[in-house]
Amino acid sequence: MKGRIKRQQALEAVPLWRAQDDVVCPLCERAIPPAQRDAHHLIPKSHGGVQTVWLHRICHRQIHALLTETELARQYQHVEALRQHAELAVFLRWVKTKPDDFFERTRKSRRLR
């Protein structure tokens, strides 16, 4: 995305609730501390996506460890679709039991290595 006008359009597409302190991760439904917030493009930027949502850093990294950008663009364009992914659902059940500021290293799936 090049150009001043396209950058301005992308900034306008960012949700207004980004400045609030009580942001909740739409995947794991836990509060996100400011230090653990990552903006996730529902459709990857490489596929023309501009809409973002705030996720826990660990949830965001897990998405990219399990799914390719093409899969995200074609099948997982919505948070609800991400929740229904089998491996991600197992991860979400596990991470819901952790404190809000929990973070652990994420490894790429063998399928993507």
Secondary structure, DSSP 4 states (H G I P E B T S, - for coil): --SHHHHHHHHHHS-GGGG-S--B-TTT--B--GGGEEEEESS-GGGT---EEEEEHHHHHHHHHH--HHHHHHT--SHHHHHHSHHHHHHHHHHTTS-TT--------TTT-
